[in-house]
Amino acid sequence: MNRRFATIAAFFHEMTHQRYVIPLLHHWMEFATEKSFTWRDLNTLGWPDFSQLWLE
């Protein structure tokens, strides 16, 4: 099991390190607590609507 996990982790590390894949992290809850940004609305998938972002 650990060997399998290490193989998968190495594969994804290489994919992101070579920039074949750039992960988009879905951490909108962190943005909700961030004081410098205000999110007006989330889209239907729960992602922030970047067109509605403003700084306070």
N, C-alpha and C positions, 0 to 999 in steps of 0.2 A: 504494500500500500504506500509506504513512504517513498519507495523507488518510483512508483507511478506518479505520485504527486511531484516529486523532484523533476521528472521528465516533462510533465505538463508545465510546471513553473518555468523551466529552462526554455521551453518552446515559446511561451508567451513573452518571456523576457527578451528573447531574441527578436521576436516580431515587433515589439514596441521599441527596442533599442535601435533596430534598423529602420524604424519609422514606416514599416509596411502597414502597421495599424496604429492609429493614434486614438487611445480610448477617451471617450467623452464621459466624464464622471457625473453621475446623477446625484448631486448633493445639494438639492435646492433648500433643504432644511438649514444647512450652514449659511446660505445666503440670507435666509429669513432672520437669522440672529446677527448678521453683519450690520453694523451701525451705519456704515458709509454708503450702502446701497439700499434702494427701495425697489422692490418688485411690485409692479402694479397688478400683474396677472400671470397666471400659468396657462400654458396651452393644454389641449385635451390629453396629452401624454404626461402631464405633470411637470414639464420642463418650463423654466422661466421664459417669458416672451421678451427676448433681447431688444425688440423695438420699443418696449415700454419701460426700459430701465433708465433711471435717472439718479444723480448723486444729490445727496442732501447737504 
